[in-house]
Amino acid sequence: MTKWDDTSWQKEFLEMKSHSLSDIKLLTEGVKGLKGAWRLGVLHVEYKKLKKKQEEEQ
């Protein structure tokens, strides 16, 4: 089951790579509209890919 209020991945993702100021704001402050929700979804997919790659390297 998905926990929709789980932001732990966002904190971890901030430390995994450098981000634009707008992405940092989105990851720390949350979504304020449809565009932000779409972008956060894109960032979450990128996070999952990076996480999988890191796990494969270990």
HTML snippet that shows the backbone in 3Dmol.js (N, CA, C, O; Angstrom):
<script src="https://3Dmol.org/build/3Dmol-min.js"></script>
<div id="view" style="width:600px;height:400px;position:relative"></div>
<script>
const pdb = `
ATOM      1  N   MET A   1       0.838  -1.186   0.000  1.00  0.00           N
ATOM      2  CA  MET A   1       0.000   0.000   0.000  1.00  0.00           C
ATOM      3  C   MET A   1       0.886   1.254   0.000  1.00  0.00           C
ATOM      4  O   MET A   1       1.891   1.300   0.710  1.00  0.00           O
ATOM      5  N   THR A   2       0.527   2.239  -0.770  1.00  0.00           N
ATOM      6  CA  THR A   2       1.302   3.470  -0.888  1.00  0.00           C
ATOM      7  C   THR A   2       0.907   4.450   0.207  1.00  0.00           C
ATOM      8  O   THR A   2      -0.276   4.685   0.450  1.00  0.00           O
ATOM      9  N   LYS A   3       1.914   5.018   0.863  1.00  0.00           N
ATOM     10  CA  LYS A   3       1.659   6.076   1.831  1.00  0.00           C
ATOM     11  C   LYS A   3       1.832   7.401   1.090  1.00  0.00           C
ATOM     12  O   LYS A   3       2.952   7.768   0.736  1.00  0.00           O
ATOM     13  N   TRP A   4       0.754   8.109   0.857  1.00  0.00           N
ATOM     14  CA  TRP A   4       0.785   9.321   0.046  1.00  0.00           C
ATOM     15  C   TRP A   4       1.466  10.492   0.747  1.00  0.00           C
ATOM     16  O   TRP A   4       1.892  11.442   0.090  1.00  0.00           O
ATOM     17  N   ASP A   5       1.571  10.434   2.069  1.00  0.00           N
ATOM     18  CA  ASP A   5       2.216  11.530   2.791  1.00  0.00           C
ATOM     19  C   ASP A   5       3.671  11.223   3.135  1.00  0.00           C
ATOM     20  O   ASP A   5       4.280  11.958   3.914  1.00  0.00           O
ATOM     21  N   ASP A   6       4.243  10.157   2.575  1.00  0.00           N
ATOM     22  CA  ASP A   6       5.631   9.778   2.827  1.00  0.00           C
ATOM     23  C   ASP A   6       6.567  10.659   2.008  1.00  0.00           C
ATOM     24  O   ASP A   6       6.568  10.585   0.779  1.00  0.00           O
ATOM     25  N   THR A   7       7.359  11.487   2.672  1.00  0.00           N
ATOM     26  CA  THR A   7       8.281  12.389   1.978  1.00  0.00           C
ATOM     27  C   THR A   7       9.736  11.975   2.175  1.00  0.00           C
ATOM     28  O   THR A   7      10.642  12.729   1.819  1.00  0.00           O
ATOM     29  N   SER A   8       9.975  10.793   2.735  1.00  0.00           N
ATOM     30  CA  SER A   8      11.352  10.365   2.990  1.00  0.00           C
ATOM     31  C   SER A   8      12.156  10.232   1.700  1.00  0.00           C
ATOM     32  O   SER A   8      13.358  10.495   1.696  1.00  0.00           O
ATOM     33  N   TRP A   9      11.521   9.834   0.623  1.00  0.00           N
ATOM     34  CA  TRP A   9      12.241   9.698  -0.641  1.00  0.00           C
ATOM     35  C   TRP A   9      12.715  11.065  -1.132  1.00  0.00           C
ATOM     36  O   TRP A   9      13.765  11.166  -1.766  1.00  0.00           O
ATOM     37  N   GLN A  10      11.952  12.106  -0.843  1.00  0.00           N
ATOM     38  CA  GLN A  10      12.314  13.450  -1.299  1.00  0.00           C
ATOM     39  C   GLN A  10      13.595  13.924  -0.613  1.00  0.00           C
ATOM     40  O   GLN A  10      14.468  14.503  -1.260  1.00  0.00           O
ATOM     41  N   LYS A  11      13.707  13.683   0.676  1.00  0.00           N
ATOM     42  CA  LYS A  11      14.916  14.072   1.414  1.00  0.00           C
ATOM     43  C   LYS A  11      16.124  13.304   0.905  1.00  0.00           C
ATOM     44  O   LYS A  11      17.200  13.876   0.733  1.00  0.00           O
ATOM     45  N   GLU A  12      15.951  12.017   0.666  1.00  0.00           N
ATOM     46  CA  GLU A  12      17.046  11.191   0.154  1.00  0.00           C
ATOM     47  C   GLU A  12      17.442  11.632  -1.250  1.00  0.00           C
ATOM     48  O   GLU A  12      18.629  11.690  -1.570  1.00  0.00           O
ATOM     49  N   PHE A  13      16.465  11.940  -2.082  1.00  0.00           N
ATOM     50  CA  PHE A  13      16.724  12.348  -3.467  1.00  0.00           C
ATOM     51  C   PHE A  13      17.487  13.668  -3.524  1.00  0.00           C
ATOM     52  O   PHE A  13      18.317  13.859  -4.413  1.00  0.00           O
ATOM     53  N   LEU A  14      17.224  14.567  -2.605  1.00  0.00           N
ATOM     54  CA  LEU A  14      17.953  15.838  -2.557  1.00  0.00           C
ATOM     55  C   LEU A  14      19.447  15.618  -2.356  1.00  0.00           C
ATOM     56  O   LEU A  14      20.256  16.409  -2.839  1.00  0.00           O
ATOM     57  N   GLU A  15      19.820  14.568  -1.659  1.00  0.00           N
ATOM     58  CA  GLU A  15      21.220  14.274  -1.379  1.00  0.00           C
ATOM     59  C   GLU A  15      21.884  13.447  -2.473  1.00  0.00           C
ATOM     60  O   GLU A  15      23.109  13.329  -2.494  1.00  0.00           O
ATOM     61  N   MET A  16      21.100  12.874  -3.379  1.00  0.00           N
ATOM     62  CA  MET A  16      21.645  11.977  -4.396  1.00  0.00           C
ATOM     63  C   MET A  16      22.292  12.705  -5.562  1.00  0.00           C
ATOM     64  O   MET A  16      23.208  12.167  -6.183  1.00  0.00           O
ATOM     65  N   LYS A  17      21.841  13.911  -5.874  1.00  0.00           N
ATOM     66  CA  LYS A  17      22.350  14.648  -7.027  1.00  0.00           C
ATOM     67  C   LYS A  17      22.022  16.121  -6.861  1.00  0.00           C
ATOM     68  O   LYS A  17      21.284  16.507  -5.954  1.00  0.00           O
ATOM     69  N   SER A  18      22.578  16.939  -7.744  1.00  0.00           N
ATOM     70  CA  SER A  18      22.247  18.368  -7.687  1.00  0.00           C
ATOM     71  C   SER A  18      20.916  18.612  -8.401  1.00  0.00           C
ATOM     72  O   SER A  18      20.558  17.892  -9.333  1.00  0.00           O
ATOM     73  N   HIS A  19      20.197  19.630  -7.955  1.00  0.00           N
ATOM     74  CA  HIS A  19      18.872  19.939  -8.480  1.00  0.00           C
ATOM     75  C   HIS A  19      18.761  21.429  -8.777  1.00  0.00           C
ATOM     76  O   HIS A  19      19.523  22.240  -8.250  1.00  0.00           O
ATOM     77  N   SER A  20      17.811  21.770  -9.619  1.00  0.00           N
ATOM     78  CA  SER A  20      17.510  23.177  -9.873  1.00  0.00           C
ATOM     79  C   SER A  20      16.817  23.759  -8.644  1.00  0.00           C
ATOM     80  O   SER A  20      16.275  23.023  -7.820  1.00  0.00           O
ATOM     81  N   LEU A  21      16.841  25.071  -8.532  1.00  0.00           N
ATOM     82  CA  LEU A  21      16.190  25.730  -7.393  1.00  0.00           C
ATOM     83  C   LEU A  21      14.699  25.421  -7.347  1.00  0.00           C
ATOM     84  O   LEU A  21      14.140  25.221  -6.269  1.00  0.00           O
ATOM     85  N   SER A  22      14.054  25.380  -8.507  1.00  0.00           N
ATOM     86  CA  SER A  22      12.619  25.093  -8.531  1.00  0.00           C
ATOM     87  C   SER A  22      12.333  23.666  -8.070  1.00  0.00           C
ATOM     88  O   SER A  22      11.333  23.425  -7.395  1.00  0.00           O
ATOM     89  N   ASP A  23      13.198  22.720  -8.428  1.00  0.00           N
ATOM     90  CA  ASP A  23      13.007  21.338  -7.979  1.00  0.00           C
ATOM     91  C   ASP A  23      13.257  21.208  -6.484  1.00  0.00           C
ATOM     92  O   ASP A  23      12.549  20.465  -5.805  1.00  0.00           O
ATOM     93  N   ILE A  24      14.248  21.917  -5.959  1.00  0.00           N
ATOM     94  CA  ILE A  24      14.519  21.893  -4.520  1.00  0.00           C
ATOM     95  C   ILE A  24      13.309  22.418  -3.758  1.00  0.00           C
ATOM     96  O   ILE A  24      12.893  21.837  -2.756  1.00  0.00           O
ATOM     97  N   LYS A  25      12.750  23.523  -4.244  1.00  0.00           N
ATOM     98  CA  LYS A  25      11.574  24.104  -3.600  1.00  0.00           C
ATOM     99  C   LYS A  25      10.401  23.122  -3.636  1.00  0.00           C
ATOM    100  O   LYS A  25       9.690  22.965  -2.643  1.00  0.00           O
ATOM    101  N   LEU A  26      10.204  22.474  -4.759  1.00  0.00           N
ATOM    102  CA  LEU A  26       9.120  21.505  -4.900  1.00  0.00           C
ATOM    103  C   LEU A  26       9.315  20.315  -3.961  1.00  0.00           C
ATOM    104  O   LEU A  26       8.362  19.853  -3.333  1.00  0.00           O
ATOM    105  N   LEU A  27      10.545  19.824  -3.868  1.00  0.00           N
ATOM    106  CA  LEU A  27      10.826  18.669  -3.020  1.00  0.00           C
ATOM    107  C   LEU A  27      10.723  18.997  -1.535  1.00  0.00           C
ATOM    108  O   LEU A  27      10.394  18.123  -0.733  1.00  0.00           O
ATOM    109  N   THR A  28      11.000  20.243  -1.159  1.00  0.00           N
ATOM    110  CA  THR A  28      10.970  20.598   0.262  1.00  0.00           C
ATOM    111  C   THR A  28       9.633  21.175   0.705  1.00  0.00           C
ATOM    112  O   THR A  28       9.191  20.928   1.827  1.00  0.00           O
ATOM    113  N   GLU A  29       8.988  21.944  -0.167  1.00  0.00           N
ATOM    114  CA  GLU A  29       7.752  22.633   0.220  1.00  0.00           C
ATOM    115  C   GLU A  29       6.488  21.932  -0.243  1.00  0.00           C
ATOM    116  O   GLU A  29       5.408  22.181   0.294  1.00  0.00           O
ATOM    117  N   GLY A  30       6.607  21.065  -1.227  1.00  0.00           N
ATOM    118  CA  GLY A  30       5.448  20.322  -1.699  1.00  0.00           C
ATOM    119  C   GLY A  30       4.778  20.946  -2.911  1.00  0.00           C
ATOM    120  O   GLY A  30       5.207  21.981  -3.423  1.00  0.00           O
ATOM    121  N   VAL A  31       3.737  20.301  -3.345  1.00  0.00           N
ATOM    122  CA  VAL A  31       3.015  20.648  -4.569  1.00  0.00           C
ATOM    123  C   VAL A  31       1.999  21.757  -4.306  1.00  0.00           C
ATOM    124  O   VAL A  31       1.324  21.772  -3.277  1.00  0.00           O
ATOM    125  N   LYS A  32       1.908  22.680  -5.257  1.00  0.00           N
ATOM    126  CA  LYS A  32       0.934  23.761  -5.137  1.00  0.00           C
ATOM    127  C   LYS A  32      -0.062  23.778  -6.299  1.00  0.00           C
ATOM    128  O   LYS A  32      -0.989  24.588  -6.302  1.00  0.00           O
ATOM    129  N   GLY A  33       0.116  22.905  -7.272  1.00  0.00           N
ATOM    130  CA  GLY A  33      -0.794  22.870  -8.408  1.00  0.00           C
ATOM    131  C   GLY A  33      -0.548  21.662  -9.289  1.00  0.00           C
ATOM    132  O   GLY A  33       0.264  20.795  -8.967  1.00  0.00           O
ATOM    133  N   LEU A  34      -1.255  21.616 -10.399  1.00  0.00           N
ATOM    134  CA  LEU A  34      -1.155  20.485 -11.316  1.00  0.00           C
ATOM    135  C   LEU A  34       0.240  20.353 -11.911  1.00  0.00           C
ATOM    136  O   LEU A  34       0.769  19.245 -12.010  1.00  0.00           O
ATOM    137  N   LYS A  35       0.837  21.463 -12.304  1.00  0.00           N
ATOM    138  CA  LYS A  35       2.184  21.441 -12.883  1.00  0.00           C
ATOM    139  C   LYS A  35       3.187  20.884 -11.869  1.00  0.00           C
ATOM    140  O   LYS A  35       4.054  20.087 -12.228  1.00  0.00           O
ATOM    141  N   GLY A  36       3.070  21.299 -10.613  1.00  0.00           N
ATOM    142  CA  GLY A  36       3.955  20.799  -9.566  1.00  0.00           C
ATOM    143  C   GLY A  36       3.762  19.317  -9.314  1.00  0.00           C
ATOM    144  O   GLY A  36       4.731  18.593  -9.087  1.00  0.00           O
ATOM    145  N   ALA A  37       2.529  18.864  -9.351  1.00  0.00           N
ATOM    146  CA  ALA A  37       2.237  17.447  -9.156  1.00  0.00           C
ATOM    147  C   ALA A  37       2.848  16.616 -10.276  1.00  0.00           C
ATOM    148  O   ALA A  37       3.399  15.543 -10.033  1.00  0.00           O
ATOM    149  N   TRP A  38       2.749  17.114 -11.494  1.00  0.00           N
ATOM    150  CA  TRP A  38       3.340  16.413 -12.639  1.00  0.00           C
ATOM    151  C   TRP A  38       4.853  16.337 -12.485  1.00  0.00           C
ATOM    152  O   TRP A  38       5.448  15.277 -12.677  1.00  0.00           O
ATOM    153  N   ARG A  39       5.476  17.462 -12.137  1.00  0.00           N
ATOM    154  CA  ARG A  39       6.932  17.519 -11.995  1.00  0.00           C
ATOM    155  C   ARG A  39       7.394  16.617 -10.852  1.00  0.00           C
ATOM    156  O   ARG A  39       8.414  15.939 -10.980  1.00  0.00           O
ATOM    157  N   LEU A  40       6.667  16.598  -9.750  1.00  0.00           N
ATOM    158  CA  LEU A  40       7.028  15.749  -8.623  1.00  0.00           C
ATOM    159  C   LEU A  40       6.965  14.278  -9.030  1.00  0.00           C
ATOM    160  O   LEU A  40       7.794  13.477  -8.599  1.00  0.00           O
ATOM    161  N   GLY A  41       5.998  13.928  -9.848  1.00  0.00           N
ATOM    162  CA  GLY A  41       5.915  12.562 -10.362  1.00  0.00           C
ATOM    163  C   GLY A  41       7.116  12.200 -11.214  1.00  0.00           C
ATOM    164  O   GLY A  41       7.644  11.092 -11.118  1.00  0.00           O
ATOM    165  N   VAL A  42       7.549  13.141 -12.050  1.00  0.00           N
ATOM    166  CA  VAL A  42       8.736  12.931 -12.885  1.00  0.00           C
ATOM    167  C   VAL A  42       9.970  12.747 -11.998  1.00  0.00           C
ATOM    168  O   VAL A  42      10.793  11.864 -12.242  1.00  0.00           O
ATOM    169  N   LEU A  43      10.089  13.581 -10.973  1.00  0.00           N
ATOM    170  CA  LEU A  43      11.227  13.476 -10.054  1.00  0.00           C
ATOM    171  C   LEU A  43      11.210  12.149  -9.303  1.00  0.00           C
ATOM    172  O   LEU A  43      12.265  11.571  -9.043  1.00  0.00           O
ATOM    173  N   HIS A  44      10.028  11.667  -8.956  1.00  0.00           N
ATOM    174  CA  HIS A  44       9.934  10.391  -8.240  1.00  0.00           C
ATOM    175  C   HIS A  44      10.381   9.228  -9.116  1.00  0.00           C
ATOM    176  O   HIS A  44      11.032   8.301  -8.635  1.00  0.00           O
ATOM    177  N   VAL A  45      10.039   9.272 -10.389  1.00  0.00           N
ATOM    178  CA  VAL A  45      10.493   8.230 -11.326  1.00  0.00           C
ATOM    179  C   VAL A  45      12.014   8.278 -11.450  1.00  0.00           C
ATOM    180  O   VAL A  45      12.672   7.238 -11.453  1.00  0.00           O
ATOM    181  N   GLU A  46      12.570   9.484 -11.553  1.00  0.00           N
ATOM    182  CA  GLU A  46      14.024   9.640 -11.626  1.00  0.00           C
ATOM    183  C   GLU A  46      14.686   9.107 -10.352  1.00  0.00           C
ATOM    184  O   GLU A  46      15.722   8.446 -10.417  1.00  0.00           O
ATOM    185  N   TYR A  47      14.088   9.396  -9.203  1.00  0.00           N
ATOM    186  CA  TYR A  47      14.601   8.893  -7.920  1.00  0.00           C
ATOM    187  C   TYR A  47      14.640   7.365  -7.922  1.00  0.00           C
ATOM    188  O   TYR A  47      15.645   6.767  -7.539  1.00  0.00           O
ATOM    189  N   LYS A  48      13.547   6.737  -8.353  1.00  0.00           N
ATOM    190  CA  LYS A  48      13.489   5.274  -8.348  1.00  0.00           C
ATOM    191  C   LYS A  48      14.561   4.676  -9.254  1.00  0.00           C
ATOM    192  O   LYS A  48      15.157   3.654  -8.913  1.00  0.00           O
ATOM    193  N   LYS A  49      14.815   5.303 -10.412  1.00  0.00           N
ATOM    194  CA  LYS A  49      15.858   4.815 -11.329  1.00  0.00           C
ATOM    195  C   LYS A  49      17.238   4.937 -10.697  1.00  0.00           C
ATOM    196  O   LYS A  49      18.037   4.003 -10.765  1.00  0.00           O
ATOM    197  N   LEU A  50      17.525   6.090 -10.078  1.00  0.00           N
ATOM    198  CA  LEU A  50      18.821   6.285  -9.427  1.00  0.00           C
ATOM    199  C   LEU A  50      19.001   5.322  -8.258  1.00  0.00           C
ATOM    200  O   LEU A  50      20.087   4.779  -8.059  1.00  0.00           O
ATOM    201  N   LYS A  51      17.949   5.113  -7.494  1.00  0.00           N
ATOM    202  CA  LYS A  51      17.993   4.212  -6.343  1.00  0.00           C
ATOM    203  C   LYS A  51      18.280   2.787  -6.805  1.00  0.00           C
ATOM    204  O   LYS A  51      19.093   2.089  -6.199  1.00  0.00           O
ATOM    205  N   LYS A  52      17.622   2.358  -7.867  1.00  0.00           N
ATOM    206  CA  LYS A  52      17.835   1.013  -8.402  1.00  0.00           C
ATOM    207  C   LYS A  52      19.268   0.862  -8.893  1.00  0.00           C
ATOM    208  O   LYS A  52      19.902  -0.168  -8.664  1.00  0.00           O
ATOM    209  N   LYS A  53      19.776   1.886  -9.565  1.00  0.00           N
ATOM    210  CA  LYS A  53      21.152   1.852 -10.084  1.00  0.00           C
ATOM    211  C   LYS A  53      22.154   1.761  -8.921  1.00  0.00           C
ATOM    212  O   LYS A  53      23.121   1.004  -8.996  1.00  0.00           O
ATOM    213  N   GLN A  54      21.925   2.522  -7.862  1.00  0.00           N
ATOM    214  CA  GLN A  54      22.808   2.479  -6.695  1.00  0.00           C
ATOM    215  C   GLN A  54      22.786   1.096  -6.048  1.00  0.00           C
ATOM    216  O   GLN A  54      23.833   0.584  -5.651  1.00  0.00           O
ATOM    217  N   GLU A  55      21.619   0.495  -5.939  1.00  0.00           N
ATOM    218  CA  GLU A  55      21.503  -0.832  -5.318  1.00  0.00           C
ATOM    219  C   GLU A  55      22.188  -1.884  -6.158  1.00  0.00           C
ATOM    220  O   GLU A  55      22.757  -2.829  -5.612  1.00  0.00           O
ATOM    221  N   GLU A  56      22.150  -1.747  -7.486  1.00  0.00           N
ATOM    222  CA  GLU A  56      22.793  -2.707  -8.368  1.00  0.00           C
ATOM    223  C   GLU A  56      24.314  -2.606  -8.276  1.00  0.00           C
ATOM    224  O   GLU A  56      25.010  -3.610  -8.430  1.00  0.00           O
ATOM    225  N   GLU A  57      24.839  -1.397  -8.025  1.00  0.00           N
ATOM    226  CA  GLU A  57      26.265  -1.181  -7.932  1.00  0.00           C
ATOM    227  C   GLU A  57      26.848  -1.752  -6.642  1.00  0.00           C
ATOM    228  O   GLU A  57      28.042  -2.045  -6.580  1.00  0.00           O
ATOM    229  N   GLN A  58      26.024  -1.909  -5.622  1.00  0.00           N
ATOM    230  CA  GLN A  58      26.521  -2.416  -4.328  1.00  0.00           C
ATOM    231  C   GLN A  58      26.546  -3.901  -4.259  1.00  0.00           C
ATOM    232  O   GLN A  58      26.938  -4.464  -3.237  1.00  0.00           O
TER     233      GLN A  58
END
`;
const viewer = $3Dmol.createViewer("view");
viewer.addModel(pdb, "pdb");
viewer.setStyle({}, {cartoon: {color: "spectrum"}});
viewer.zoomTo();
viewer.render();
</script>
